[in-house]
């Protein structure tokens, strides 16, 4: 691929001025740039980094606002609105964490229906994992484990998306 750099986090978009400057320097050196974001930031931050970003990896966890509040703790309205605005102006891959009992079933159908209306490069389903459990413990925080869908369930979910990307080998 020629390589590149991906900025993620936490949430790298919380520092858009710094991020824009680093992205600009990467672009000056011919380095491909990607920004991995959950999108819960003012759109003005996206406007700052857009000129220097080749690709956005954008998380969509849920569509139903009440489920998003229940599991994430805040509204998803600004997240979805930012995604709508961004898709018309940038190359975007939507990434959906697949969590059994949380965003599978009808919720996944809603996510796919929304994503399928957008001009995205593609979509990726990311099966849930519990790799953050030790980080929570180290921070003295409680960890609520969830489950990943099995392979058959994941394959059914993939069929919902028009532009699902193949898994990396």
C-alpha positions as CSV (number, residue, x, y, z in Angstrom):
1,X,0.0,0.0,0.0
2,X,3.0,2.3,0.4
3,X,2.2,2.8,4.1
4,X,0.7,5.7,5.9
5,X,-0.4,6.9,9.3
6,X,-3.6,6.5,11.1
7,X,-4.6,8.9,14.0
8,X,-6.9,7.4,16.5
9,X,-7.2,7.6,20.2
10,X,-9.1,8.0,22.6
11,X,-10.5,10.5,20.2
12,X,-7.9,12.3,18.1
13,X,-10.6,14.8,16.8
14,X,-10.7,16.4,20.3
15,X,-7.5,18.3,19.3
16,X,-8.4,19.4,15.7
17,X,-5.8,22.2,15.5
18,X,-2.9,20.0,16.5
19,X,-4.2,17.1,14.4
20,X,-4.6,19.4,11.4
21,X,-1.0,20.5,11.7
22,X,0.4,17.0,12.0
23,X,-1.7,15.8,9.1
24,X,-0.5,18.8,7.0
25,X,3.1,17.8,7.7
26,X,2.4,14.2,6.7
27,X,0.8,15.3,3.5
28,X,3.8,17.5,2.7
29,X,5.9,14.4,2.9
30,X,3.6,12.4,0.7
31,X,2.3,10.2,3.6
32,X,-1.2,8.7,3.3
33,X,-3.3,9.9,6.2
34,X,-6.3,8.4,8.0
35,X,-8.4,9.6,11.0
36,X,-10.2,7.1,13.1
37,X,-13.1,8.8,14.9
38,X,-16.3,8.3,16.8
39,X,-17.5,11.6,15.4
40,X,-18.7,13.2,18.7
41,X,-17.0,16.5,18.1
42,X,-18.1,19.8,16.5
43,X,-18.1,19.6,12.7
44,X,-15.7,22.7,12.7
45,X,-13.0,20.2,13.7
46,X,-13.6,18.1,10.7
47,X,-13.4,21.2,8.5
48,X,-9.9,21.9,9.9
49,X,-8.6,18.4,9.2
50,X,-10.4,17.7,5.9
51,X,-7.8,19.2,3.6
52,X,-5.1,16.9,5.0
53,X,-7.0,13.7,5.5
54,X,-7.1,10.9,2.8
55,X,-9.5,8.6,4.7
56,X,-11.8,8.7,7.7
57,X,-12.6,5.5,9.6
58,X,-15.9,6.4,11.3
59,X,-17.6,4.4,14.0
60,X,-21.3,3.9,14.1
61,X,-22.4,2.0,17.1
62,X,-26.1,2.4,16.9
63,X,-28.9,4.3,15.2
64,X,-31.6,4.3,17.8
65,X,-30.9,7.4,20.0
66,X,-32.3,5.7,23.2
67,X,-30.1,2.7,22.7
68,X,-27.1,4.9,22.1
69,X,-27.8,6.8,25.3
70,X,-28.3,3.5,27.2
71,X,-25.0,1.9,26.1
72,X,-22.8,4.9,25.3
73,X,-24.1,7.5,27.7
74,X,-24.9,10.3,25.2
75,X,-27.0,11.1,22.1
76,X,-25.8,10.0,18.7
77,X,-27.5,12.8,16.9
78,X,-24.3,14.9,16.4
79,X,-22.4,11.7,15.4
80,X,-24.8,10.8,12.7
81,X,-25.2,14.4,11.5
82,X,-21.4,14.8,11.3
83,X,-21.2,11.6,9.3
84,X,-23.9,12.8,6.8
85,X,-21.9,16.1,6.3
86,X,-18.5,14.3,6.0
87,X,-19.6,11.7,3.5
88,X,-20.3,14.3,0.9
89,X,-16.8,15.8,1.3
90,X,-14.4,13.0,2.2
91,X,-13.5,9.3,1.7
92,X,-15.1,7.4,4.5
93,X,-15.2,3.8,5.7
94,X,-17.9,3.2,8.3
95,X,-16.9,0.8,11.1
96,X,-19.6,-0.9,13.1
97,X,-18.7,-2.9,16.3
98,X,-20.9,-6.0,16.3
99,X,-22.1,-6.7,19.8
100,X,-24.5,-9.6,20.4
101,X,-27.6,-8.5,22.2
102,X,-26.8,-4.8,21.9
103,X,-26.7,-3.8,18.2
104,X,-27.5,-7.0,16.4
105,X,-31.0,-7.9,15.0
106,X,-33.2,-4.9,14.3
107,X,-30.6,-2.4,15.4
108,X,-28.1,-3.7,12.9
109,X,-30.7,-3.5,10.2
110,X,-31.2,0.2,11.1
111,X,-27.5,0.8,11.0
112,X,-27.2,-0.8,7.6
113,X,-30.2,1.0,6.2
114,X,-28.6,4.3,7.3
115,X,-25.1,3.5,6.0
116,X,-26.5,2.3,2.7
117,X,-27.9,5.8,2.0
118,X,-24.5,7.4,2.3
119,X,-21.7,7.7,-0.3
120,X,-19.1,5.7,1.6
121,X,-16.1,3.8,0.4
122,X,-17.3,0.8,2.4
123,X,-18.3,-0.6,5.7
124,X,-16.6,-3.0,8.2
125,X,-18.1,-5.1,10.9
126,X,-15.9,-5.4,13.9
127,X,-16.8,-8.3,16.2
128,X,-16.8,-7.3,19.9
129,X,-13.7,-8.2,21.9
130,X,-12.9,-7.7,25.6
131,X,-9.3,-6.6,25.1
132,X,-10.0,-3.4,27.2
133,X,-10.9,-5.4,30.3
134,X,-7.5,-5.1,31.9
135,X,-7.3,-1.4,31.1
136,X,-10.6,-0.9,33.0
137,X,-9.2,-2.8,36.0
138,X,-6.0,-0.8,36.0
139,X,-8.1,2.4,36.1
140,X,-10.2,1.0,38.9
141,X,-13.3,1.0,36.7
142,X,-15.9,-1.7,36.4
143,X,-16.1,-3.6,33.2
144,X,-19.3,-5.0,31.6
145,X,-18.5,-7.9,29.3
146,X,-20.5,-8.4,26.2
147,X,-20.5,-11.1,23.5
148,X,-19.4,-11.2,19.9
149,X,-21.7,-12.7,17.3
150,X,-20.7,-16.1,16.0
151,X,-19.4,-16.4,12.4
152,X,-22.8,-17.3,11.0
153,X,-24.5,-14.3,12.7
154,X,-21.7,-12.0,11.4
155,X,-22.1,-13.3,7.9
156,X,-25.9,-12.5,8.1
157,X,-25.1,-9.0,9.3
158,X,-22.7,-8.4,6.5
159,X,-25.4,-9.2,3.9
160,X,-27.3,-6.1,5.2
161,X,-24.6,-3.7,3.9
162,X,-24.2,-2.7,0.3
163,X,-20.5,-1.9,0.5
164,X,-19.1,-4.3,3.1
165,X,-15.4,-4.6,2.8
166,X,-13.6,-7.9,2.8
167,X,-11.8,-8.9,6.0
168,X,-8.1,-8.2,5.9
169,X,-6.0,-11.2,5.4
